[in-house]
């Protein structure tokens, strides 16, 4: 069996955790949030930080307990069973890459076209091909590309924000109100704020390739979201000193509007380049993480076995990468044909955020169930103040789904679309499991799931015992349904 290569340290883990967070659509949400709310948007941004930290702690415990590429799918197997594992991965993450992946490339293409005049669709598809080639070439290539891009982007955002905050620009300042809307609207901007951090768990699917995953993965997520908050608020604070908030709120590239207001044309140019790099980083994260999740589920028999194929040369799950790239390309085609602007971007982000938050809820329920069912199981990283973070995280995610967008009419569209998608995924899961004579809700044995991960992984540095000889049949002793 060809195994994934364990070669990534904390720097790569941090870059993977923040690489999706510092994305094109996240920067659109950042600029849009400060444009609508003014500097007061820092309040929901901080609330979002608290919520996402609770979620990160849960993922940290689960990743240390079950350090497999299947991530939330493998966490859910011994907690809630196979059907919920399928829903957690496909509903939370395949929907995400479908709704957001193509949009990210569209943002990069639009930015490049505004900079050079080169057609946006051609650039977007070319970028997707480059990303696919890089990721199929190996996880080491991913790390070499991702680390400098992430640190460079965050450094530029921080420098721009500090310069705007300290008045180091020669551009004219604007006297904007601290609160640019009413408190009710500000309170309803939780989904916009949470999008600034959502995706921090994308380091978890690299658990079979990260050294000491029980330490580096939780640390990367917590440090990552904290630094994202600081950098985002610095940039937003600086931009509100110079930019017209109404223009930022209405623009499909509000972060570019803010950067241009701070540093003129040079600032707009730099932020356009950062936007392209952010979309590149996000696509890189998608093509690194999603195929590993599909790989993990396929190894558990929950998806077709061909999704578990690993390249003998580069040791990456290449078939899953092709599927992920196909999803991104499909939405890119749709977005290009429909010529959608900020409204389409926000709608797609809201739909993806709804199903993603559902996956977050499932992960936190997994922690509660596994703590109760296996209180003495090995957990190299344990949730501090358990179960407070899980309770806060679950209630917060439910609240964010209920108030996913401010307008009720728009909410109904988002809820309805998300419900249809989840129902279709559940139907697929039921049919697949019935055809393979696997139980829908019977949890797998935790020891067996851990053994499967240890067996297929490179050395876990003595933290876990060697895998026992696998049983003759994966489902021995489990009830069929």
Secondary structure, DSSP 4 states (H G I P E B T S, - for coil): -PPPP--B-HHHHHHHHHHTTS-HHHHHHHHHHHHHHGGGHHHHHHHHHHHHHHHHHHHHHHHHHS--TTTHHHHHHHHH-HHHHHIIIIIIIIHHIIIIIHHHHHHHHHHHHHHH---HHHHHHHHHHHHHHHHHT-HHHHHHHHHHHHHHHHHHHHHHHHHHHHT-S-SPP----S--S-HHHHHTTHHHHHTTTTTGGGGGGGTTTBTTHHHHHHHHHHHHHHHHHHHHHHHHHHHHTTS-HHHHHH-TTHHHHHHHHHHHHHHHHHHHHHHHHHHHHHHHHHHHHHHHHHHHHHHTTSS-GGGG---TTT-S-HHHHHHHHHHHHHHHHHHHHHT--HHHHHHHHHHHHHHHHHHHHHHHHHHHHHHHH-TTS--SS--TTTTHHHHHHHHHHHHHHHTSSSSHHHHHHHHHHHHHHHHHHHHHHHHHHHHTT--SSPPPPHHHHHHHHHHHSS--TTSSPPPPPPPSSTTTTPPP-
